[in-house]
Every structure is written in C-alpha cells, then in structure tokens.
Amino acid sequence: MTTRRMVVWRHGQTAWNARGMAQGQTDVPLDEMGLEQARNAAARLASLRPVYIRTSDLSRAVDTANARAALTGLDPSTDPRLREMHMGARQGLSLSKAFELFPEQMQAWREGRDVALPGAESYGEVAERMAGALTEAADALEAGQTGVLVSHGAAMRVGICRYLGLPQQHWSAFGGFSNCSWALLEEGRLGWRVAEWNAGSLPEPVLSDDLVNSDD
C-alpha cells in the first residue's frame, strides 16, 4: 500500500490527569501509569515503522515519544505547535473549582462557545497552530510512509478538525482522547481523512478502492 498516514498520539497519564486537574501548558510529567501506558502503546505501534516522530516540547509528550523512539532508533524532534492549549487561569484547577471561580466563562465553554479564560488561548488559535504542524508533517511524507506526532487531547481534537477543513461548529461532535490513544489519519482518494479516532489498538487494514494509489 502506498497510502501516506499520520498517527497523532496523546501522551500517557500524569498525576494531574488522574486527579482531574486542567494541565494546559503546565509541564506535568508522566506518572508511573503513564510511563507504562507509553511503553505498551509504543509496542503496539512498532509495526507501523514511522519515518519520523515529532512531539510537543512538554515533558509528558517528550517522554511518551521517547518510549516509541526506543523501539525505532528515531530521534524525536520537538515542535511547540504541538503543545496543549494554554488554559490560562484554569490551569491547575479541577472542573468544579473552575466553575466556582469563572462561572460565566465556564458555562460558555460548556455550551461550545469559543470564550477563553484570562490568559488562555481560544480553540481557534490552538487549531491554527496545530493544523500548521500537521500540514508540514504531511508534506514531509512520501508515498507509503507513516509519521508519528505526539501531542495533547484538546489540541489534537481541534487541530485535526481544522486540518481536515471541518467547520468549527462541528468540532464538538468529536470526542476526547484517552491517555496514550491516538487518531490515525490517512490519505484517501479525496484527501486526508480520519481512519481511527481515540484508538488504542492497531486497526485492521482497510481493503478498498477509495484510497490513493490503491493496489486494486
């Protein structure tokens, strides 16, 4: 198969994830569970033989990428555009505490409106920088090659949607990513598309005439 593919992989669990605290761009490391998740997911992804690994420069993403690098010999490169959304005043807060301190802004967020808290990025801003990183990552692939990008849940969701050209009002239709799960993007006959979303195991090959340069 000569289809180009990108795996966009969320980092493993941190202590803040486990406690339900918003991290944003706070540099919280993986906990023991997160390290184990990264090792297990890296082993499942080993057969994809990526030609590069690009990662957010936050340590929880870098350490996740390094688990994959250990099995491939690739040296991950960092790209700050793959960072999580900066959540401003919400960083370090639980959801209930954020609603207590910022009720109007959090209610707007719950309703899907793109209203940033003090010091935070908007979803549109995050989507633009992530889409730029994805565009460059796709352009670096030749036919039949796979690339791996390690990022963060909120940034992945909106960035992938923007990259695929989905209107912002539809982004909320896509669910979040579990720790160390990924989206698989592949090039189809009509452009890039989602083959797997919030996946935790390798997908079965899709044998169809709808892929670019199909062998059918």
Backbone hydrogen bonds in HBPLUS format (Angstrom, degrees):
<---DONOR---> <-ACCEPTOR-->    atom                        ^
c    i                          cat <-CA-CA->   ^        H-A-AA   ^      H-
h    n   atom  resd res      DA  || num        DHA   H-A  angle D-A-AA Bond
n    s   type  num  typ     dist DA aas  dist angle  dist       angle   num
A0144-GLY N   A0002-THR O   2.79 MM 142  3.70 123.1  2.12 104.7 100.0     1
A0187-GLU N   A0004-ARG O   3.05 MM 183  5.59 149.8  2.14 161.4 163.0     2
A0005-ARG N   A0145-GLN O   3.05 MM 140  6.49 155.7  2.11 152.6 157.2     3
A0147-GLY N   A0005-ARG O   3.00 MM 142  6.49 151.2  2.08 145.7 153.0     4
A0006-MET N   A0185-LEU O   2.80 MM 179  5.10 158.5  1.85 146.7 152.5     5
A0185-LEU N   A0006-MET O   2.81 MM 179  5.10 175.4  1.81 162.5 162.7     6
A0007-VAL N   A0147-GLY O   2.85 MM 140  6.25 162.8  1.88 160.3 165.4     7
A0149-LEU N   A0007-VAL O   2.80 MM 142  6.16 164.2  1.82 165.8 168.3     8
A0008-VAL N   A0183-ALA O   2.87 MM 175  5.19 166.5  1.88 157.9 161.1     9
A0183-ALA N   A0008-VAL O   2.88 MM 175  5.19 155.1  1.94 143.8 150.6    10
A0009-TRP N   A0149-LEU O   2.72 MM 140  6.01 162.7  1.74 164.6 169.7    11
A0151-SER N   A0009-TRP O   2.82 MM 142  6.04 157.8  1.87 149.4 156.7    12
A0010-ARG N   A0181-SER O   2.86 MM 171  5.66 172.8  1.87 169.8 170.3    13
A0011-HIS N   A0151-SER O   3.30 MM 140  6.34 140.7  2.47 157.2 155.2    14
A0180-CYS N   A0011-HIS O   2.96 MM 169  5.04 139.5  2.12 124.8 123.1    15
A0031-ASP N   A0013-GLN O   3.07 MM  18  6.29 162.5  2.10 138.0 141.0    16
A0018-ALA N   A0014-THR O   3.11 MM   4  6.45 163.5  2.14 150.9 154.4    17
A0019-ARG N   A0015-ALA O   3.08 MM   4  6.29 137.8  2.26 137.9 148.9    18
A0021-MET N   A0016-TRP O   2.94 MM   5  5.06 170.0  1.95 148.5 148.4    19
A0020-GLY N   A0017-ASN O   3.07 MM   3  5.16 159.6  2.11 105.6 112.0    20
A0022-ALA N   A0093-LEU O   2.92 MM  71  5.65 167.7  1.94 149.5 148.8    21
A0092-GLY N   A0022-ALA O   2.69 MM  70  5.33 176.9  1.69 157.1 157.6    22
A0026-THR N   A0023-GLN O   2.97 MM   3  5.36 164.4  1.99 138.5 138.9    23
A0028-VAL N   A0026-THR O   3.00 MM   2  5.88 124.5  2.31 112.0  96.1    24
A0035-LEU N   A0031-ASP O   2.95 MM   4  6.31 153.8  2.02 156.3 163.5    25
A0036-GLU N   A0032-GLU O   3.08 MM   4  6.32 157.5  2.13 146.9 152.6    26
A0037-GLN N   A0033-MET O   2.85 MM   4  6.11 157.8  1.89 151.4 158.1    27
A0038-ALA N   A0034-GLY O   2.93 MM   4  6.12 158.0  1.98 146.8 152.4    28
A0039-ARG N   A0035-LEU O   3.07 MM   4  6.32 157.7  2.12 145.5 150.9    29
A0040-ASN N   A0036-GLU O   2.98 MM   4  6.20 163.9  2.00 152.7 157.1    30
A0041-ALA N   A0037-GLN O   2.87 MM   4  6.01 169.6  1.88 156.9 159.9    31
A0042-ALA N   A0038-ALA O   2.92 MM   4  5.91 156.7  1.98 143.7 150.8    32
A0043-ALA N   A0039-ARG O   3.12 MM   4  6.32 151.3  2.21 142.1 148.8    33
A0044-ARG N   A0040-ASN O   3.17 MM   4  6.52 149.9  2.26 143.5 151.4    34
A0045-LEU N   A0041-ALA O   2.99 MM   4  6.26 143.1  2.12 147.3 157.7    35
A0046-ALA N   A0043-ALA O   3.31 MM   3  5.12 156.3  2.37  96.5 103.5    36
A0048-LEU N   A0045-LEU O   3.07 MM   3  5.76 163.7  2.09 122.4 127.5    37
A0049-ARG N   A0046-ALA O   3.36 MM   3  6.10 163.4  2.39 120.3 123.5    38
A0051-VAL N   A0146-THR O   2.86 MM  95  6.17 153.4  1.93 169.7 178.6    39
A0148-VAL N   A0052-TYR O   3.13 MM  96  6.27 159.9  2.17 144.3 150.5    40
A0077-SER N   A0053-ILE O   3.01 MM  24  6.50 156.5  2.06 157.3 161.8    41
A0054-ARG N   A0148-VAL O   2.85 MM  94  6.29 161.7  1.88 157.5 162.2    42
A0150-VAL N   A0054-ARG O   2.77 MM  96  6.27 153.8  1.83 151.0 160.0    43
A0055-THR N   A0077-SER O   2.85 MM  22  6.19 155.1  1.91 156.6 162.8    44
A0079-ASP N   A0055-THR O   2.78 MM  24  5.89 149.8  1.87 150.2 154.8    45
A0056-SER N   A0150-VAL O   2.98 MM  94  6.24 149.4  2.08 156.4 164.7    46
A0061-ALA N   A0058-LEU O   2.98 MM   3  5.63 136.4  2.17 118.9 129.8    47
A0062-VAL N   A0058-LEU O   3.02 MM   4  6.25 163.6  2.05 151.5 156.8    48
A0063-ASP N   A0059-SER O   2.87 MM   4  5.89 168.1  1.88 150.8 153.6    49
A0065-ALA N   A0061-ALA O   2.85 MM   4  6.13 160.8  1.89 154.5 159.8    50
A0066-ASN N   A0062-VAL O   2.85 MM   4  6.10 149.5  1.94 147.5 156.6    51
A0067-ALA N   A0063-ASP O   3.29 MM   4  6.50 139.1  2.47 135.4 143.7    52
A0067-ALA N   A0064-THR O   3.21 MM   3  5.37 131.8  2.46  98.6 110.6    53
A0068-ARG N   A0065-ALA O   3.05 MM   3  5.25 122.3  2.40 100.1 114.1    54
A0069-ALA N   A0065-ALA O   2.85 MM   4  6.16 154.9  1.92 149.5 157.9    55
A0070-ALA N   A0066-ASN O   2.97 MM   4  6.06 146.8  2.08 142.9 149.2    56
A0071-LEU N   A0068-ARG O   3.08 MM   3  5.53 147.2  2.19 109.3 118.3    57
A0072-THR N   A0069-ALA O   3.08 MM   3  5.10 147.7  2.18 101.9 111.6    58
A0073-GLY N   A0069-ALA O   2.81 MM   4  5.47 155.4  1.87 160.9 160.0    59
A0082-LEU N   A0079-ASP O   2.94 MM   3  5.79 168.6  1.96 129.1 132.8    60
A0083-ARG N   A0080-PRO O   3.09 MM   3  5.40 163.0  2.12 113.0 115.5    61
A0121-GLU N   A0086-HIS O   2.88 MM  35  5.38 161.2  1.92 145.8 148.4    62
A0090-ARG N   A0087-MET O   3.07 MM   3  5.50 155.4  2.13 139.5 136.0    63
A0091-GLN N   A0088-GLY O   3.11 MM   3  5.87 162.7  2.15 123.1 127.4    64
A0089-ALA N   A0118-PRO O   2.91 MM  29  5.65 142.5  2.05 157.8 169.9    65
A0093-LEU N   A0090-ARG O   3.01 MM   3  5.51 153.1  2.08 145.6 143.8    66
A0098-ALA N   A0094-SER O   2.95 MM   4  6.16 156.1  2.01 149.5 156.3    67
A0099-PHE N   A0095-LEU O   3.04 MM   4  6.33 154.3  2.10 148.8 155.1    68
A0100-GLU N   A0096-SER O   3.02 MM   4  6.26 144.3  2.15 138.8 148.9    69
A0101-LEU N   A0097-LYS O   2.96 MM   4  6.21 155.3  2.02 152.2 157.4    70
A0102-PHE N   A0098-ALA O   2.82 MM   4  5.73 156.6  1.88 148.8 155.7    71
A0106-MET N   A0102-PHE O   2.95 MM   4  5.96 164.9  1.98 161.5 166.4    72
A0107-GLN N   A0103-PRO O   2.98 MM   4  5.97 148.4  2.09 139.5 147.8    73
A0108-ALA N   A0104-GLU O   3.05 MM   4  6.27 154.3  2.11 144.3 151.3    74
A0109-TRP N   A0105-GLN O   2.94 MM   4  6.24 151.2  2.02 143.2 151.5    75
A0110-ARG N   A0106-MET O   2.88 MM   4  6.12 155.5  1.94 144.8 151.1    76
A0111-GLU N   A0107-GLN O   3.00 MM   4  6.25 142.0  2.15 142.3 152.2    77
A0113-ARG N   A0108-ALA O   2.95 MM   5  5.32 148.8  2.05 162.4 153.3    78
A0112-GLY N   A0109-TRP O   2.99 MM   3  5.13 158.9  2.03 107.0 113.0    79
A0115-VAL N   A0113-ARG O   2.99 MM   2  5.70 133.0  2.22 104.0  90.4    80
A0120-ALA N   A0117-LEU O   2.94 MM   3  5.34 160.8  1.98 144.0 142.1    81
A0126-VAL N   A0122-SER O   3.13 MM   4  6.45 164.2  2.16 153.3 156.9    82
A0127-ALA N   A0123-TYR O   2.87 MM   4  6.00 163.3  1.90 152.0 157.2    83
A0128-GLU N   A0124-GLY O   3.07 MM   4  6.25 152.5  2.15 144.4 150.6    84
A0129-ARG N   A0125-GLU O   3.30 MM   4  6.61 167.0  2.31 152.1 153.7    85
A0130-MET N   A0126-VAL O   2.99 MM   4  6.15 165.5  2.01 157.4 162.1    86
A0131-ALA N   A0127-ALA O   2.84 MM   4  5.87 160.3  1.88 147.1 153.2    87
A0132-GLY N   A0128-GLU O   3.05 MM   4  6.24 148.2  2.15 142.8 151.0    88
A0133-ALA N   A0129-ARG O   3.15 MM   4  6.45 153.4  2.23 143.1 149.3    89
A0134-LEU N   A0130-MET O   2.94 MM   4  6.25 157.2  1.99 153.6 160.2    90
A0135-THR N   A0131-ALA O   2.90 MM   4  6.06 154.0  1.97 145.2 152.1    91
A0136-GLU N   A0132-GLY O   3.14 MM   4  6.38 164.1  2.16 149.0 152.0    92
A0137-ALA N   A0133-ALA O   2.96 MM   4  6.13 153.0  2.03 143.5 151.8    93
A0138-ALA N   A0134-LEU O   2.87 MM   4  6.06 157.7  1.92 150.6 155.7    94
A0139-ASP N   A0135-THR O   3.00 MM   4  6.21 158.4  2.05 147.6 153.6    95
A0140-ALA N   A0136-GLU O   3.15 MM   4  6.32 130.2  2.41 138.1 149.6    96
A0140-ALA N   A0137-ALA O   3.28 MM   3  5.26 137.9  2.47  94.3 105.5    97
A0141-LEU N   A0138-ALA O   3.10 MM   3  5.49 164.8  2.12 113.5 118.2    98
A0145-GLN N   A0142-GLU O   3.03 MM   3  5.60 158.8  2.07 145.1 144.4    99
A0156-MET N   A0152-HIS O   2.80 MM   4  5.81 156.8  1.85 161.1 168.9   100
A0157-ARG N   A0153-GLY O   3.08 MM   4  6.26 165.8  2.10 152.6 155.8   101
A0158-VAL N   A0154-ALA O   3.22 MM   4  6.46 175.9  2.22 159.3 158.1   102
A0159-GLY N   A0155-ALA O   2.87 MM   4  5.64 150.7  1.95 142.0 151.8   103
A0160-ILE N   A0156-MET O   2.94 MM   4  5.81 165.8  1.96 147.8 151.3   104
A0161-CYS N   A0157-ARG O   3.28 MM   4  6.38 161.7  2.32 139.5 145.0   105
A0162-ARG N   A0158-VAL O   2.97 MM   4  6.14 159.1  2.01 145.6 151.0   106
A0163-TYR N   A0159-GLY O   2.89 MM   4  6.04 161.9  1.92 147.2 152.8   107
A0164-LEU N   A0160-ILE O   2.96 MM   4  6.16 151.0  2.04 150.5 157.4   108
A0166-LEU N   A0161-CYS O   2.95 MM   5  5.31 161.0  1.99 161.0 155.6   109
A0165-GLY N   A0162-ARG O   2.95 MM   3  5.02 154.5  2.02 104.1 112.2   110
A0170-HIS N   A0167-PRO O   2.94 MM   3  5.73 165.3  1.96 125.9 130.9   111
A0171-TRP N   A0168-GLN O   3.13 MM   3  5.30 161.6  2.17 109.4 115.0   112
A0173-ALA N   A0170-HIS O   3.03 MM   3  5.59 161.0  2.07 116.6 122.7   113
A0174-PHE N   A0171-TRP O   3.08 MM   3  5.83 169.7  2.09 123.2 126.2   114
A0181-SER N   A0178-SER O   3.08 MM   3  5.40 154.1  2.15 136.2 130.8   115
A0182-TRP N   A0199-ALA O   3.01 MM  17  5.26 150.9  2.10 136.2 145.4   116
A0199-ALA N   A0182-TRP O   2.85 MM  17  5.26 159.6  1.89 159.2 152.4   117
A0184-LEU N   A0196-GLU O   2.94 MM  12  4.87 154.5  2.01 124.0 131.6   118
A0195-ALA N   A0184-LEU O   2.77 MM  11  5.41 168.1  1.78 166.4 168.7   119
A0196-GLU N   A0184-LEU O   3.29 MM  12  4.87 151.9  2.38 131.8 133.2   120
A0186-GLU N   A0193-ARG O   3.03 MM   7  5.67 156.4  2.09 154.5 161.4   121
A0193-ARG N   A0186-GLU O   2.93 MM   7  5.67 148.5  2.03 151.1 160.3   122
A0188-GLY N   A0191-GLY O   2.73 MM   3  5.06 158.7  1.77 136.0 136.3   123
A0191-GLY N   A0188-GLY O   3.18 MM   3  5.06 169.4  2.19 106.4 108.4   124
A0189-ARG N   A0210-ASP O   2.94 MM  21  5.55 153.6  2.01 154.0 145.4   125
